[in-house]
């Protein structure tokens, strides 16, 4: 288990409050091997404190870094990787969606990474709706989900 009360780390963190701006910039260059940004004192103190702790106790795990990268790409509109942010219209995992079509009841189970219907996994409700009806449908509309409220009718 990590000792997060390391006296040397705590002393370095406390020292940031007493440093002048030139000293903070010098610390930045030492810890980041790059010139300090032209930012405010609070920004430099916070970022330096984070870096000191990161070097002493370790940084984020590779899976967390990868997930953060995917979230950033998605927020910026880059479609490089699989979506991380789920569609807000999707019901809670485990929800059963039931739709009667031409006298046949169809039940879809909402899963973590898609939807289960008739023993198969589908990425979208629209694909299931098309399999049921033979025509293109908006899957959320077909199963009675409202876009504005994100819940079932």
C-alpha positions in Angstrom: 0.0 0.0 0.0 1.2 3.5 -0.9 2.3 5.9 1.9 0.5 9.1 0.8 1.8 10.9 4.0 5.4 10.8 2.7 7.0 13.8 4.5 9.3 14.7 1.6 6.3 14.9 -0.8 4.3 16.9 1.7 7.2 19.3 2.2 7.5 19.8 -1.6 3.8 20.5 -1.9 3.9 23.0 1.0 6.9 24.7 -0.6 4.9 25.6 -3.7 2.9 28.1 -1.7 6.0 30.1 -0.7 7.7 30.1 -4.1 7.8 33.2 -6.3 6.4 33.0 -9.9 10.0 32.7 -11.3 10.6 29.8 -8.9 7.3 28.1 -9.9 8.3 28.4 -13.6 11.7 26.9 -12.8 10.0 24.0 -11.0 7.8 23.5 -14.1 10.8 23.3 -16.4 12.4 20.8 -14.1 9.4 18.6 -13.7 8.0 18.8 -17.2 11.2 19.3 -19.2 9.4 22.1 -21.1 8.8 25.8 -20.7 6.1 26.9 -18.2 2.8 28.1 -19.8 1.9 31.7 -19.2 -0.8 30.9 -16.7 -1.9 32.1 -13.3 -0.2 31.2 -10.1 -3.1 28.9 -8.9 -2.9 26.9 -12.2 0.9 26.5 -11.8 0.6 25.5 -8.2 -2.1 22.9 -8.8 -0.5 21.4 -11.9 2.9 21.2 -10.2 1.4 19.6 -7.1 -0.3 17.0 -9.3 3.0 16.3 -11.1 4.9 16.0 -7.8 2.4 13.4 -6.6 2.2 11.7 -9.9 6.0 11.2 -9.9 6.0 10.0 -6.3 3.0 7.8 -6.3 2.4 6.9 -9.9 0.0 8.3 -12.5 -3.1 7.1 -14.2 -3.3 3.5 -15.4 -3.1 2.7 -19.1 -6.8 1.7 -19.3 -7.8 5.0 -17.7 -5.6 7.0 -20.0 -7.1 5.1 -23.0 -10.7 5.7 -21.8 -10.0 9.4 -21.2 -8.6 9.7 -24.8 -11.7 8.0 -26.2 -13.9 10.4 -24.3 -12.0 13.4 -25.5 -12.1 12.2 -29.1 -15.9 11.6 -28.8 -16.5 15.0 -27.3 -14.4 16.7 -30.0 -16.4 14.8 -32.7 -13.6 12.5 -33.8 -15.0 9.1 -34.8 -11.7 7.3 -34.6 -12.6 4.8 -31.9 -15.7 3.0 -30.6 -18.0 5.3 -28.7 -17.6 5.5 -25.0 -20.5 7.8 -24.1 -23.7 5.8 -24.4 -26.8 7.2 -26.1 -28.9 8.9 -23.5 -32.0 7.3 -25.0 -30.8 3.9 -24.0 -32.7 2.4 -21.0 -30.8 1.0 -18.0 -28.8 -2.2 -18.7 -31.1 -5.2 -18.0 -34.3 -3.4 -19.1 -36.6 -5.5 -21.3 -38.3 -3.7 -24.2 -41.5 -5.3 -25.5 -43.1 -4.6 -28.8 -46.1 -6.3 -30.4 -45.7 -6.5 -34.2 -48.5 -8.1 -36.3 -49.6 -10.3 -33.4 -46.1 -11.4 -32.4 -44.6 -10.1 -29.2 -40.9 -9.2 -29.4 -38.7 -8.8 -26.3 -35.3 -7.1 -26.4 -32.9 -7.1 -23.5 -30.8 -4.0 -23.1 -27.1 -5.1 -22.6 -23.9 -3.2 -21.8 -22.7 -3.1 -25.4 -25.9 -3.5 -27.4 -29.2 -5.3 -27.4 -30.2 -9.0 -27.3 -33.1 -10.3 -29.4 -33.9 -13.8 -30.4 -30.5 -15.1 -29.1 -28.4 -12.6 -31.1 -26.6 -9.5 -30.1 -27.3 -6.3 -32.1 -25.5 -2.9 -31.9 -28.7 -0.9 -32.5 -32.4 -1.0 -32.0 -32.8 0.0 -35.6 -31.2 -3.2 -36.8 -33.7 -5.2 -34.6 -36.6 -3.2 -35.9 -35.6 -3.8 -39.5 -35.2 -7.6 -38.8 -38.7 -7.6 -37.3 -40.5 -5.5 -39.9 -38.4 -5.9 -43.0 -38.2 -2.1 -43.5 -36.0 0.7 -42.0 -37.3 2.1 -38.7 -35.8 4.4 -36.1 -35.3 1.8 -33.4 -36.0 4.2 -30.5 -39.3 5.2 -32.1 -40.2 1.5 -33.0 -39.8 0.5 -29.3 -41.5 3.6 -28.0 -38.5 5.4 -26.5 -38.6 9.2 -26.4 -35.5 11.1 -27.5 -36.2 14.2 -25.3 -36.8 12.4 -22.0 -34.5 9.4 -22.5 -37.1 7.0 -21.0 -39.7 4.6 -22.0 -43.3 5.7 -22.7 
